[in-house]
């Protein structure tokens, strides 16, 4: 029997349930009975226990307060010091989302404010934390979700129907699972993997190789086993373009299914995709997709918290875990065929903790096959201790500023930039040295997303943010810069630090700063992120004395430094220690996301050390999971 019918059979006959709907794997009952809406909590909890599904009870539109009156009631009920920024209504789902800078104040003691709103207006209120750092783009990204509530309801319902009602195979059919490598096989960039079972076609990541040219940028979506119209779901491990940058293109091609990721990943990947369009346009290239495609992508995101277990197809259940790499980055754990096989894809991950994030998760209920990255998989890919790198960065900044130079830090925008900001803030505060840190364009918006989701940060930073006035991202040393006019003022101004995208100098403002700063030996350039073969960053790092930027031949005379100890990736030792520490130890490891030599070296080493089966597949190969 269909799960929803089973639930309805158990609901009391006077409950007046007028309609039901799926919201992805969750089930919503709409009631016309005011008393049941207010007091039916215990009955619903019993149903949740029995059916092991999340069930929400909401009010039918006939008993709800008029939206305008409800808005007034919310404004009256929530104290002004909660600092409400927006109140958004989704009539098709009977939900009000209240965005506030102080969510705790908005919710009230033991949730009393929300309880009052619910009981008086018959709307279901949700409270979201709004970033204290103003960012128009992030506000717009979130608004996309609320503009078409009727569509959202239908979409979430269709996802639930696919999970619970539209089965393809019978119980007697053979179970199998395989993974096809559509990108990031023996290379870094364009991560994209197709997981297939009798009931599922799921894409894990959908990235773009920003350092490559032409068709080599894109994953192999022309592989014979990939059909966009058959795709059940996409799951994104984290926001970096090499994991999410091709996703809007799927929507351009007509994909309208769900995208599972964390809330922070959703916001950050939308922002990175918008920036990718800007960078293409600035380089006079035709962008791959438009902001309309990015909006479609946002509309189809279903966000999950770490450790939240969700069915996404009839035979795959997923759970996201902290990967320690960037804000919202996740391991994707797939429980296939009621426990027939447990497979986990790591995306990019970091075992050790950093200033911003806790180290990755290491304990899982079950695990047989792991597919892991190997960015730093070579035997000599050892990173110096983070403390040493921090000291060295401070030393470079101090010396450059003393000799009246400027420091350029090209950065990926997500993750390392904010780590570097925390470090510079600490240095300036403790040593009482005042110098401006210019945060260019998108890095600022990404920082706003960090501020909106402190729950993804480690305990230290989280407490500083919640503790009034100590939010390190709000330090006055940080100044926003966005236009080319402002950039000119920064370049003509006093000694400073500049944090700008992109990290590999493949486009974006970091390239423009380099163009102006390169021939002055007083200036410094610090690389902190991975440099892909062929990228301008890699060539400068390897010592090319002259490079072409736009139509200018630029002489590289500034001081060059590389600090890999601040990386969000695991070094070779951590990659090994991951297999050593992870519980339970997997039987098989599929090594991806590394240059050829690194994937092969790591695969052979893990096999010898831990006696597990390892494989380093090339693009377009498929592997049986069991
Ligand atoms: Zn990454």
Boltz pocket constraint, residues with backbone or C-beta under 6 A from the ligand:
constraints:
  - pocket:
      binder: B
      contacts: [[A, 238], [A, 240], [A, 325], [A, 348]]
      max_distance: 6.0
